[in-house]
Every structure is written in structure tokens, then in C-alpha cells.
Amino acid sequence: MDRHDIRLRALRDDEVPAAVAVLARGMRDNPSHVAAFGDDPERRLRALRRMFTGLFGAVRHEQRICAVDDDDAIVGFMVAAAPGSCRPSPAQTARMAWSLLPLGPATLARVGAWQRDWGRHDPHQAHSHFGPLAVDAHLQGRGIGTTMLRAYTSRLDATDQLGYLETDKPENVPLYQRHGFMVTGRQDVLGTPNWFMERKPR
């Protein structure tokens, strides 16, 4: 399967568990997730399912787009928060923290520090906050993520919006740069390099 074999559509509410599973598998080995949740891959999968389930239960995203195959199975997923809605309220933060509580106080503290560090880089001007984006682990490298990213940036241009994202994977930086994003900051978060990127509409 490659990008020519998939189509994009909005995610239905009943598909959130399937989308969360794709995100967890696709992002299991991200450096920040290893730093936050430990070396055990199965523990990271469980932690990511909890984290993303808590996120989507607490925050309503403007865009929830899935890539599906010929059988309408989800193979990739991305979200974007509308301007002014990317930072969770105290109540939403508490709801997300509750979802991670079974992982222990040390993990909860690491995730809290990680999110605070990311929050300090949020642009002050109105922006569309992109991510997470992931393709299922066994399908990565086939252009599916590029297809989703192209759809997102086309929407940014059509709506004249500033785009913003974070990434902890150095190989993602040139990918995002090819789609018009520029690095505006870099910081070690939980001991791992993170890049913060903005894209002005074209």
C-alpha cells in the first residue's frame, strides 16, 4: 500500500479507539515517549493509548482526519486544534491527568513537565496547532503521512492561517520544511531534542 491506495476523510466519533491505536503504534518509539514512559515497548503502547484517549476525551479538535484503505480501515490519523483551543483548560488538564494516573506519579510528573515545556513555545498569535500525526507502524515510509500533511497545509492556505507544530524526531524536520514550516525554536525536553515549527500561509 502507498499514498495512492488511500483516501482521507473525517474521523467518526465511534472510530476514536481505532485512531488512538494507530497513533500509539505509529508513535510508540518516538524519543519523547521513550523518555516519558520507559524502555518497555508494551508499556509505552498502553501509556500512549491512555494519553491519547484522555486527550480526545478532553479536547475537541477542529480537524480529525484519518487515512483509510480500500476496506475503510484506518491506516493514518492526524488532528489540528483551532486557534485559541490548543492549550487545555485546568479542567481538561485534570481529565487528561486522570487518564494517566494508573501509570504512577513519576510518569505523570514527566508528562506534566513535557507539556509545560511545549506550552512555553506556543505562538502568541492565533494559529492552527497541528498534531499528533501518525501512520500505522507497518505502513510508514510510503507517503501516507505526506498525503495527510499536504491536505493540512492546503487548508492552512485556503483559510489564511498560521500553522504550528512540535516534533521530537529529527528526520521529521526536513519533511515539515518541505511543506513550508520553519524552525522557530529548539529545546531539550525530558532530555531529548525537540523542534518547534511555524508555517505562514501562502
N, C-alpha and C positions, 0 to 999 in steps of 0.2 A: 504494500500500500504506500502511496505517496500523496502529495497535496492534490493531485488531480483526481484522486479517488474519494475525496471527502467534500462535504458541504458544511456551511456554517448556518446555525440557527440559534434562536434564543433558547435558553435553558428553561424547562418547566419546573415548577416547584417540586413535583414528585420525583424529579431526577437529581435533586441535590445530593443524596447519598452516593449515587454513581459518579457524579462530578467530583465529590470530595475524595473518593477512592482513586480517581485518575490523578488528582493533584498530589495525593500522598505518595503514590507510586512514582510519579514523574519527578517529584522534588525530594524524595527520600534521602538522597545523598548530597544535597546542597550543603555547602560548608557551614552556613548558619544553623542548619537543622542538626548537623552532627554536633556542633558546639552547644546547642541548646538542649538536645535530647539524648546525646551519648552515642557510643560506638555500636550499639546493638541495632542492626537494621530493622528487626521486627519491632523493637520498642519505638524506633523513630516512626515507623508506619502507624502504630497505634496512637502515638502522640500527635502526629500530623492530622490524622482523622479527627481526633478530639479538637485540635486547634481550629481546623477549617470548619468543622461543624459548628463550633462556638461562634466563629466569625460570621458565617452566613445566617446563623440564627439571631445575631445581634445587629448586624449592619445590612441595610438594604442597598444593593449596588444598582447604579443606573444601567450598567450593561452586564449581562451574564450570557456569554456566548460560548456555545460548545461546537466543536468539530465532530461530525458523525460520519460513520462509514456507510456502506450500501445497506447494511442491516439496521441503520439508525442507532447503532451503539456509539456511545461517547468515547472518542479517542483523544480529545484535547479539550481544554477548558480555559477561559480567561474571564476576568472581571475588571470593571473600572468603576470607581466611585465618582459621583457627580461633584462639581465644585461645592465646597463647604461641608461635605459629608464624609471626608476620608478619615478624619480623626474621630474615634468613638467617644461618645459621651461617658461620664462616670458610670452611669447605669449599664451602658453597653460594655464598658471595660470590665465591670464586675461580672457580667454574664459570661464573657469570654474567659475570665479568670476561673470562674466556677467550673467550666468545662475541662480545665487543665489541673484542677485541684487534686484529682486522684493520682497524678504523676509525682506529687510530692512538692514540698515548699521550695526546695532548691531549684527544681525545674521551673516552677512558677516565677521565682525571683529572676532567673536567667532570661526567661521570655519577657518579663516586665522591663528589664534593663535594655534588652534588644529593642523593644518597641519604643521606649523613651528615646534611645539614640536615633532611631529612624525618624521619630516625630520632630526632632530638632532641625531636620533638614527640609521639612515640608516648605514649599514656596509660600511666601506671604500673599501673593496674588492668586486670584481664582484659577483653579486648574482641575483638570481631569486626572485622577490618580489611578494609574494602571497597575494591575497585578493583584493576585498572582496569575501567572500563565504557566501552563504545563501541558506537555504531551505525554501520553502513557509511555512508561519506560521502554517497552519493547518496540516503540514506533518513532523514537526520537531520531533526528538527523535526516528526516525525509521531506522536510519543507512544510510540515503541517503547522508548526509554530509560526513560521514566516507568513503563511496564509492568514492566520489569525491576527498577527501583528499588522499586516498590511490593511486588513479591514478596520482595525482600530485607528490607525493613523489617517486613513481616508475619512473616517468620521470626524477626527480632530480638525482636519482641513475644512470639511463641509460645515462644521459648526463654529469655526474660528476659535478653537480652544487651545490653551496651553496644556501639554501633556507632561506628566511627571511619573517617574518610577524609581525603584531601588533594585539593585541586583547584587548578589554576593558571588556570582560566577564570572571570572574574568573573561571567559570565552563569549559571554553574552554581551559584553560591552561593544565590540565591533559590530555585532548583529544589530543592536539598537542604534548604533551610529549610522549604519547604512539606511536606517529608516528615519533619519533626521534628528535623533536625540543627541544631545551634547552633555558631557560630564560636567556637572556643576559642583561636585564635592566628592571627597573620598574619606572614609574613616574606618578604622578597625572596630568591629562590633563583635563582642564575645571573642575577641582575638582573631577574627577573620576579616579580611579586607571587604569593604562594601563600597559600591559606587552609587551616586545619586545623579540622575539624569533628567534633563528637561528637553522638550521639543516645542518650538514655536510653530503655529500653523502656517502653512504655505499658501 
